[in-house]
Amino acid sequence: MDNDYARLQSRIKAAVIDVIILMALMYCTSELLNSIENVNPSVRMYLFILYFVLYEPLLVSVFGNTLGHYYSDIKVRQEKNNGKKISFPLALIRFIIKSLLGWLSLLTITGSEKSQAIHDSIVKSVVIND
């Protein structure tokens, strides 16, 4: 079966959308916490870390895509079985590697047969057009 692998442009578009969504979520949380008296400042920090770390892995493992992926018409799937989503532990590892490598991780997409970034190759996932 020949799959329609997502192109670099779609993946960058999805990443930008996700950053905007996370910034909006953090802003709304900040405003909400500002309206509540006596909120410990560490609560804000923990919530922001929680949003940042869980947003992508949770959505990718449960729905197969983030909101950015959804609006870019792409989804993350298992390399061996494109009908199956990746598990939460693999999605978390994928996110950690992607975060550590940053944009460097995307350099392999154009040279890969399956358009896989480094983080995709490591966890055996692919990003396909929806």
N, C-alpha and C positions, 0 to 999 in steps of 0.2 A: 504494500500500500504506500503510495507516494503522499507524504504529508506536506502541507503548506506551512513551512516554518516562518516564524515572525522575523521581519527584517529589523535591522538596527534602528531605523527611524521610528518604527512603532514602539520599540522598547524604550527609547529615549523619551518619546512623547508620554508613555505610561509613567515613567519615573518622574517627569516634571509634574504631571497631574497628581501623583501620589504625594509629592513634596508639598504642593499647594494644599491638598486636603489635610495633611498632617499639620501644617502651619495654621490652618483655619481651626482645626480641632484643638490645638494647643492655645490659640488665642481665645476661643470660646471658654475653654476650661479656666484659663487665667482670669477672664472677666467674671465668671461664675464664682471662683474662689475669692476674688476681690470684693464681691458683694456679701460674703460671709465673714462675720467677725471671728477673730481669734483662730484662724487657720494656720497651723504650723507650716512654715516655709518648706519644710522637707516634703510635705504632702504634694505640693506642686512639682517638685523635682521628681518624686517617685512616679507620679502620674505621667509626666512627660517621658520618662525613661520607659515606662510600661507601654505607652502609645508607640514610641519609636521602635521598641524591640518586638512587640507582638503584632503590630498592624499587618505587616506583610506576611509573616509565617502563618498567622491565624487565618487570614483571608485566603491565602493560596492553598492551605491544606483543607479548609472547609468548602470553599467555593471554586477553587481552581484559578482564581485571579483576584487581584486587588481592584479597587475602584478605577485606578489608572489603567490597569490591564483591560478592564471591562469597557471603558470608554475608548480604548485603542483597539478593541476587538481582538485581543490576544488572551491566551490562557497558558498556564504552566501544567504540564502533564509528565507522567513517567516516560522515560525514554523507550522502554521495552513495550509499554502498553499505553498508547496515547489516549485511551478512553478512561484511564484512571488518574486521579489527582495524586500528588505526592503527599506523604504523611507529614504530620506536624514536626517530628524530629528532623526529617530531611529538609523541610521548608525552613526550619530554624537554622540548621547548618548552612543551607544555601544563602540565607540572609546574612549570617555572620561573615561568611567568606566574601560575599558581595560588598558588605560594609567595610571590611578590612582592606580589600583590594581597590575599592572605589571604581572609578571609570576604567582603570586598567583591566578589570575583569571583562569588560566589553570588547577589548581589542581582538579577541579570538572569534567573535561572531561572524565577521565577513569571510574568514578563512576556513570556517568549519562547515563540513558537509550538511550538518543539521542546524546550522546557525546557533551553536551553543556557545555561551560565555563560559569562562573558567568555572564559575560557581555551578553552572548547569552540568558541565562535564563531571565534576567531582561527585555530585549527588545523583547523577544519571537522570537528569530531567531535560525536557525540551520545552521551548515556548513556541506555540503554534497559533496560527490565525484561527479565530473563532468563526 
